Amino acid sequence: MDYCFTAQVGQGADNAAMEKWFANPAAATLLVVSNLIPLAGVLLWDWDVVSIVMLYWSENVILGGYTLIKMIARAPIGGWFAGVFFVVHYGGFCGVHGMLVLALSGHDVGDVMGGDPWPLWFVFVQILYNVCVEVVALAPAQWWVAFTALALSHGVSLVGNYCLGGEWRNTDVSKLMRAPYKRIVVLHLAIIFGGWGVMAAGSPLPLLFMLVLLKVAMDLFLHQREHRARLPEQTAALQGAAEPGLA
């Protein structure tokens, strides 16, 4: 059964217009603005490349949280069971990814593996938790401004594209669970190794700017490709739901 925002069925035309708005200008604009905040960090707050790459890594944690919400909203029972597996597997994936970020920045990752291990497979969640603690400890004070902006940007996309835009109709828990991994492979590995190259060059200001602009361009491209591909299908589904004779 579908449990996510079924009240939209009788409002097909209005939701189709709203979908176009959120799938393009609103969510995309917030995405760009939130990704440009690190430029202010570089110019005004003396951020280095480590602060920027840690911020971009933290976006994976944000995406994981929103993905879990989508899974549970799509299938309240099955989503919980799949969600436990997702938290363990994706948590471990992000944790190891975060350890790589810390190691490339010259930080000792020995503390990440310290302490009594959590039971069973939850040790992978423990790694993610410990990495998050280290990142928060190393992050500059203004870092939270950028982190909050990224969380808000993805939250608007969740509401506008997934819920009001009807993307939940054309997906399932399995697809939702796989989606964040693609983003990490395509986007964040490029950012990490790009950041390593900037550090190797001594973190000159022009290269820091190029790293931020590379992230903006790749993020916007991936965002538009994902949501534009679903737009015609979703609009047709909403229009069909609005006309009982076509249901």
URJOWO-V666060 format. One record per backbone hydrogen bond with DSSP energy under -0.5 kcal/mol. NH is the residue of the N-H (numbers start at 1). CO is the residue of the C=O. If there is no record, write none. Layout:
((NH & CO) (NH & CO))
This chain:
((3 & 1) (5 & 3) (8 & 5) (9 & 6) (10 & 7) (11 & 8) (12 & 9) (15 & 11) (16 & 12) (17 & 13) (18 & 14) (19 & 15) (20 & 16) (21 & 17) (22 & 18) (23 & 19) (24 & 20) (26 & 21) (27 & 22) (28 & 24) (29 & 25) (30 & 26) (31 & 27) (32 & 28) (33 & 29) (34 & 30) (35 & 31) (36 & 32) (36 & 33) (37 & 33) (39 & 36) (40 & 36) (40 & 37) (41 & 37) (42 & 38) (43 & 39) (44 & 40) (45 & 40) (45 & 41) (47 & 41) (52 & 48) (53 & 49) (54 & 50) (55 & 51) (56 & 52) (57 & 53) (58 & 54) (59 & 55) (60 & 57) (61 & 57) (61 & 58) (62 & 58) (63 & 59) (64 & 60) (65 & 61) (66 & 62) (67 & 63) (68 & 64) (69 & 65) (70 & 66) (71 & 67) (72 & 68) (73 & 69) (74 & 70) (75 & 71) (79 & 75) (80 & 77) (81 & 77) (82 & 78) (83 & 79) (84 & 80) (85 & 81) (86 & 82) (87 & 83) (88 & 84) (89 & 85) (90 & 86) (91 & 86) (91 & 87) (92 & 88) (93 & 89) (94 & 90) (95 & 91) (96 & 92) (97 & 93) (98 & 94) (99 & 95) (100 & 96) (101 & 97) (102 & 98) (103 & 99) (104 & 100) (105 & 101) (106 & 103) (107 & 102) (109 & 107) (111 & 108) (112 & 109) (113 & 109) (113 & 110) (114 & 111) (122 & 119) (123 & 120) (124 & 121) (126 & 122) (127 & 123) (128 & 124) (129 & 125) (130 & 126) (131 & 127) (132 & 128) (133 & 129) (134 & 130) (135 & 131) (136 & 132) (137 & 133) (138 & 134) (139 & 135) (143 & 140) (144 & 141) (145 & 142) (146 & 142) (147 & 143) (148 & 144) (149 & 145) (150 & 146) (151 & 147) (152 & 148) (153 & 149) (154 & 150) (155 & 151) (156 & 152) (157 & 153) (158 & 154) (159 & 155) (160 & 156) (161 & 157) (162 & 157) (163 & 158) (164 & 159) (165 & 160) (166 & 163) (167 & 161) (168 & 162) (169 & 166) (170 & 167) (171 & 168) (176 & 172) (177 & 173) (178 & 174) (179 & 175) (180 & 176) (181 & 178) (182 & 178) (182 & 179) (183 & 179) (184 & 180) (185 & 181) (186 & 182) (187 & 183) (188 & 183) (189 & 184) (191 & 187) (192 & 188) (193 & 189) (194 & 190) (195 & 191) (196 & 192) (197 & 193) (198 & 194) (199 & 195) (200 & 196) (201 & 197) (202 & 199) (203 & 198) (208 & 204) (209 & 205) (210 & 206) (211 & 207) (212 & 208) (213 & 209) (214 & 210) (215 & 211) (216 & 212) (217 & 213) (218 & 214) (219 & 215) (220 & 216) (221 & 217) (222 & 218) (223 & 219) (224 & 220) (225 & 221) (226 & 222) (227 & 223) (228 & 224) (229 & 225) (230 & 226) (231 & 227) (231 & 228) (232 & 228) (234 & 230) (235 & 231) (236 & 232) (237 & 233) (238 & 234) (239 & 235) (240 & 236) (241 & 237) (242 & 238) (243 & 239) (243 & 240) (244 & 242) (246 & 243) (247 & 243) (247 & 244))
